[in-house]
Amino acid sequence: MKLPELLAPAGNFEKMQTAIHYGADGVYLGGKKFSLRAHATNFGEEEIAQAVAYAHGHGVKVYTTINIFAHNDDLAELPKYLTDLRDAKVDGLIISDPGILAVARRVVPELPIHLSTQANVTNLESVRFWAGQGVKRLNLARELSLAEISAIRQATETELEIFVHGALCISYSGRCLLSLYLTGRDANQGNCAHPCRYHYRLEEEKRPGQFFPVEEDNRGTYIFNAKDLCLLNRLPELIRAGADSLKIEGRMKSVYYVGAITRLYRAALDYWASHGLAQPPSDATLPASFREELLKIGSRGYTENFFDQQPTTVDMLYNGPLISYDYAPVGIVRQTGLQPIIETRNPIEVGDRLEYLGRGLNNTAHTVLCLTDRNGALLTRANPNSLITLTLDPAPAACENNGLFRKKMAS
């Protein structure tokens, strides 16, 4: 039984490098136009070509999002953009709009088309319809249960892609109008302001200024704030169900998030590959180290969403935008060696205890003995966004370029 592809987000070149380093089989990225994550850094046409060359050099596929719901004005530049993507040798186009799909089939028929989750495929007839339009892969709606996914798999040979981790929208398959109404920024054109994470209070029309907490919290409530999707513990079932690709959300997340989550799911897939995929789901339990690692990564808490049943209030996070977490990234390795050079992301001080994230779940602990800047000057503290040389105890034996260091924050 083959392992599915692990598909990771690439909001910029650095995030793509980190995802590849930690085991992604494929990455998905957006250009400056036509992408539903317009506020991610994204890639220009030349940068896409460079990204594809880098990924292909590491045996990794690249899929490009063209998943806005297009208006007439959006279509004029589309044919040239599609031919640029073809020339860059991307491995597929992620599309939700039937009009964009029709143009792509006409202009670049050789490029495989993957249907975005925004098309909200929830039933077998929709699967047959889109397959009839030439779609090679379907990213099924996040509102499907395992039983529904399995039934679709048994009835079609079209590739199936499933979201397994990341932020959830309080809307059907991410098709939300809340941002447009509250801020004028249309989520379906790539400009979501994430109002589902805002802090709300309830006011009755005839009682101005008198606010009522929706939950028992006098500060109000994050009424639309869903917990993050996490299907880490359900991978054996998805593998046996025949999923072709497992997708991680997060093109607007940090380098650390992308690297840490990709690493975690890569380790889990490799664990099941080495421990046999024929175990019944009731016995398919990951070691405790996976749960421990998951809790070191920032989140809104976790839910399995629709996987077994309809979500309820327990799948919401009402009292804040995030769950507090204890670890923060401090740097990315830019030059290896017993005294690695890292690009800092958070402050580092002499005496700090750092953790290096090796491939798999191989973490190694180190104490900072010495910090030096690019000119060799000694530092007691290194600030973010600087290049520094680390002297560590013990010296790192297996440090690699694009690897991550983190530390536990003071409580």
C-alpha positions in Angstrom: 0.0 0.0 0.0 1.7 3.2 -1.2 2.1 6.3 1.0 0.3 9.4 -0.2 2.1 12.5 -1.3 2.9 15.0 1.5 1.9 18.4 0.2 3.2 21.5 2.0 2.5 25.2 1.7 5.1 27.6 0.2 4.3 31.2 0.9 7.7 32.3 -0.3 11.0 30.8 -1.4 12.4 30.4 2.1 9.3 28.5 3.3 9.5 26.3 0.2 13.2 25.4 1.0 12.2 24.6 4.6 9.3 22.4 3.6 11.5 20.5 1.1 14.3 20.1 3.7 11.8 18.5 6.2 10.4 16.0 3.7 7.6 17.4 1.6 6.9 15.4 -1.6 5.2 18.4 -3.2 4.7 22.1 -2.5 2.0 24.5 -3.6 2.5 28.2 -4.2 0.8 31.2 -5.6 1.9 33.9 -8.0 1.3 37.6 -7.5 -2.1 37.3 -9.2 -5.0 34.8 -9.2 -4.1 33.3 -5.8 -6.4 33.2 -2.7 -3.5 34.2 -0.5 -2.7 37.6 -1.9 -1.1 38.7 1.3 1.4 35.9 1.4 4.7 37.0 -0.2 4.1 34.8 -3.2 6.2 34.5 -6.3 6.7 36.5 -9.4 7.0 34.7 -12.8 10.8 34.5 -12.7 10.7 33.4 -9.0 8.2 30.6 -9.9 10.7 29.3 -12.5 13.5 29.4 -9.9 11.3 27.7 -7.4 10.4 24.9 -9.8 14.1 24.4 -10.7 15.0 24.2 -7.0 12.2 21.8 -6.2 12.7 19.5 -9.1 16.4 19.4 -8.2 15.3 17.9 -4.9 12.8 15.5 -6.5 9.8 17.6 -5.3 6.7 18.6 -7.4 5.4 22.2 -7.6 1.7 23.0 -8.0 0.5 26.6 -8.6 -2.7 28.1 -7.2 -5.0 29.9 -9.6 -7.9 29.6 -7.3 -9.7 33.0 -7.1 -13.3 33.3 -8.3 -12.5 35.4 -11.4 -14.4 38.4 -12.7 -14.2 39.5 -16.3 -11.4 41.9 -15.6 -9.3 39.1 -14.2 -9.3 37.1 -17.5 -7.3 39.4 -19.8 -3.9 38.5 -18.3 -4.7 34.9 -17.7 -3.6 33.3 -21.0 0.0 34.7 -20.8 0.2 33.8 -17.1 -0.7 30.2 -17.9 1.9 30.0 -20.7 4.5 31.4 -18.3 3.6 28.6 -15.8 3.9 26.0 -18.5 7.3 27.3 -19.6 8.4 27.3 -15.9 7.5 23.5 -15.9 5.1 23.6 -13.0 3.6 20.2 -12.3 -0.1 21.2 -12.0 -2.6 24.1 -11.6 -4.9 24.3 -8.6 -8.2 25.8 -9.9 -11.6 26.4 -8.5 -13.4 28.7 -11.0 -14.9 26.8 -14.1 -14.0 29.8 -16.3 -10.4 29.7 -15.4 -10.5 25.9 -15.8 -11.9 26.3 -19.3 -9.2 28.8 -20.3 -6.5 26.6 -18.9 -7.8 23.6 -20.8 -7.7 25.6 -24.0 -4.4 27.4 -23.5 -2.2 24.9 -21.7 -3.9 21.5 -22.2 -0.7 19.7 -21.3 -0.8 21.0 -17.6 -2.6 18.8 -15.1 -5.5 20.5 -13.3 -6.1 20.0 -9.6 -9.5 21.1 -8.3 -9.3 23.4 -5.3 -11.2 22.8 -2.1 -13.1 26.0 -2.9 -15.0 24.1 -5.5 -16.5 22.2 -2.5 -16.8 18.7 -3.9 -18.9 16.8 -1.5 -20.5 14.0 -3.5 -19.7 11.4 -6.2 -21.8 13.1 -8.9 -19.6 16.2 -8.5 -16.5 14.0 -8.7 -17.8 12.5 -12.0 -18.6 16.0 -13.4 -15.2 17.5 -12.7 -13.4 14.4 -13.9 -15.4 14.8 -17.1 -14.0 18.3 -17.4 -10.4 16.9 -17.5 -9.6 17.4 -13.8 -6.8 15.0 -12.7 -7.0 15.5 -8.9 -9.8 16.6 -6.6 -9.1 18.4 -3.3 -12.2 17.2 -1.5 -14.3 19.6 0.6 -13.2 19.7 4.3 -16.8 19.0 5.3 -16.5 15.3 4.4 -16.2 12.4 6.8 -13.9 9.5 6.5 -16.8 7.3 5.4 -17.7 9.7 2.6 -14.1 10.0 1.5 -13.8 6.2 1.3 -17.0 5.9 -0.7 -15.8 8.4 -3.2 -12.4 6.6 -3.5 -14.1 3.3 -4.2 -16.1 4.8 -7.0 -13.5 6.8 -8.9 -9.9 6.6 -10.2 -9.5 10.4 -10.1 -6.7 11.4 -7.6 -8.0 12.5 -4.2 -6.3 15.1 -2.1 -7.3 15.7 1.6 -6.5 18.6 3.9 -5.0 17.1 7.1 -3.7 20.1 9.0 -4.2 23.8 9.4 -6.6 26.7 9.9 -10.3 26.3 9.3 -12.8 28.9 8.1 -16.3 29.3 9.4 -17.7 29.0 5.9 -18.3 26.3 3.4 -14.9 25.1 2.0 -13.4 28.5 2.7 -15.9 30.5 0.6 -16.5 33.3 3.0 -18.0 36.8 2.5 -17.4 38.0 6.1 -14.2 39.8 5.2 -15.8 41.6 2.3 -18.7 42.9 4.4 -16.7 44.0 7.4 -13.5 45.3 5.7 -14.1 45.6 2.0 -11.5 42.9 1.3 -12.9 40.0 -0.7 -11.6 36.6 0.6 -12.7 35.0 -2.7 -10.3 37.3 -4.5 -7.4 36.5 -2.2 -7.7 39.4 0.2 -9.1 37.9 3.3 -8.7 40.0 6.5 -9.4 37.0 8.7 -12.3 38.5 10.6 -13.1 35.1 12.0 -10.2 35.7 14.4 -11.6 39.1 15.6 -12.9 39.7 19.1 -16.7 40.2 19.1 -19.3 41.4 21.5 -23.0 41.1 21.2 -25.2 44.2 21.4 -29.0 44.2 21.3 -30.5 46.8 18.9 -32.6 48.6 21.6 -29.9 48.6 24.3 -27.0 50.5 22.7 -23.8 50.3 24.6 -25.0 47.3 26.6 -23.0 44.2 25.6 -23.8 40.6 26.2 -21.1 37.9 26.3 -22.0 35.1 23.9 -20.0 32.8 26.3 -19.4 33.4 30.0 -16.5 35.8 29.4 -16.9 39.5 30.1 -14.3 40.3 27.4 -16.6 39.0 24.7 -15.9 36.0 22.4 -14.0 34.9 19.3 -17.3 33.6 18.0 -16.1 32.5 14.5 -12.7 31.2 15.7 -12.5 27.5 14.8 -9.7 25.3 16.2 -7.1 24.1 13.7 -7.6 20.9 11.8 -5.3 18.1 12.8 -5.7 14.5 11.4 -2.2 13.4 12.5 -3.7 10.4 14.4 -5.9 9.4 11.5 -3.2 8.9 8.9 -3.5 5.1 8.7 -7.2 5.4 7.9 -6.5 7.9 5.2 -3.8 5.8 3.7 -6.0 2.7 3.7 -8.9 4.8 2.3 -6.7 5.5 -0.8 -5.8 9.2 -0.4 -3.3 10.2 -3.0 -2.2 13.4 -1.4 -2.3 14.8 2.2 -2.3 18.6 2.3 -1.1 21.0 5.0 -2.6 24.5 5.1 -0.4 27.5 5.8 1.0 29.7 3.0 0.8 32.7 5.3 2.3 30.9 8.3 5.9 31.3 9.5 8.9 29.4 8.3 9.0 27.6 11.6 5.4 26.5 11.4 5.9 25.2 7.9 9.0 23.3 8.7 7.8 21.9 12.1 4.5 20.7 10.8 5.9 19.2 7.6 8.6 17.4 9.6 5.9 16.0 12.0 3.7 14.6 9.2 6.7 13.3 7.3 7.9 11.4 10.4 4.4 10.1 11.0 4.0 8.8 7.4 7.5 7.2 7.6 6.6 5.7 11.0 3.5 3.9 9.5 5.5 2.8 6.4 8.0 1.1 8.7 5.5 -0.3 11.1 2.9 -1.7 8.7 -0.2 -0.1 7.4 -2.4 -3.2 7.8 -3.1 -2.6 11.5 -6.8 -1.9 12.3 -7.4 1.8 13.1 -8.1 1.0 16.8 -4.5 -0.2 17.2 -2.9 2.5 15.0 -1.4 4.7 17.7 1.6 7.0 17.3 4.2 7.1 20.0 3.8 9.8 22.7 6.7 11.8 21.1 4.5 12.8 18.2 2.0 14.4 20.6 4.8 16.1 22.5 6.1 17.6 19.3 2.7 18.8 18.2 2.3 20.7 21.4 5.5 22.6 20.7 4.0 24.2 17.6 1.7 27.2 17.9 -2.0 26.5 17.2 -5.6 27.4 18.0 -6.1 24.0 19.6 -7.0 21.0 17.5 -10.1 19.4 16.0 -10.7 16.5 13.6 -13.5 18.6 12.1 -16.0 16.5 10.1 -13.8 13.3 10.1 -16.1 11.3 12.4 -19.1 13.6 13.0 -20.4 17.1 12.7 -18.3 19.6 14.6 -19.8 21.2 17.7 -19.0 24.1 20.1 -16.0 22.0 21.5 -14.3 22.5 18.1 -14.3 26.3 18.6 -11.9 28.5 20.5 -13.9 31.3 22.1 -11.5 33.0 24.5 -8.6 34.1 22.2 -7.1 33.8 18.7 -4.4 31.3 19.7 -3.5 28.7 22.3 -0.4 29.7 24.2 2.7 27.7 23.5 6.1 27.3 25.1 8.5 27.2 22.2 9.7 29.8 19.7 11.9 29.6 16.6 15.3 31.3 17.0 17.0 30.7 13.8 17.5 28.9 10.4 20.8 27.3 9.5 22.6 29.1 6.7 26.0 27.5 6.9 26.7 24.1 8.5 29.6 23.0 10.7 30.5 22.6 14.3 30.0 26.3 14.6 26.9 26.8 12.4 25.9 30.2 11.0 22.2 30.9 11.5 19.8 33.6 10.5 18.0 34.7 13.7 14.2 34.9 14.1 14.0 35.6 17.8 16.6 36.9 20.3 19.3 34.5 21.4 21.5 35.0 24.5 24.6 33.3 25.8 23.5 30.5 28.1 20.3 29.8 26.2 19.3 26.2 25.8 18.5 25.5 22.2 16.9 22.6 20.4 17.9 21.6 16.9 15.1 20.1 14.8 16.7 17.2 12.9 14.9 15.3 10.2 12.4 12.8 11.6 11.8 13.7 15.2 15.4 13.7 16.0 15.8 16.7 18.4 19.2 17.5 19.9 19.7 19.9 22.9 22.5 22.5 23.0 23.7 25.3 25.3 24.9 28.5 23.7 28.5 29.1 24.8 29.3 32.0 22.5 27.7 34.3 19.9 29.7 36.2 17.2 28.4 38.5 14.5 29.6 38.6 10.9 32.7 40.6 11.8 33.7 38.2 14.5 32.7 40.5 17.4 31.5 38.8 20.5 27.8 39.2 21.5 25.9 38.6 24.7 22.6 38.8 22.8 21.7 38.4 19.1 18.6 40.2 17.9 16.2 38.9 15.1 17.1 39.1 11.4 20.9 38.9 11.8 23.5 36.4 10.8 25.4 35.0 13.7 27.9 32.2 14.4 26.9 29.8 17.3 29.3 28.0 19.5 27.3 25.2 21.2 27.8 22.6 23.8 27.7 19.9 22.6 28.8 21.0 19.1 26.1 19.9 16.6 27.1 16.8 14.7 24.3 16.7 12.1 23.3 20.3 11.5 22.1 21.0 7.9 21.3 24.0 5.8 17.6 25.1 6.2 17.4 23.3 9.5 15.7 25.0 12.4 16.7 25.9 16.0 14.1 26.8 18.7 14.1 27.4 22.4 11.7 27.2 25.3 10.4 30.7 26.2 10.5 32.0 29.7 7.2 31.4 31.5 
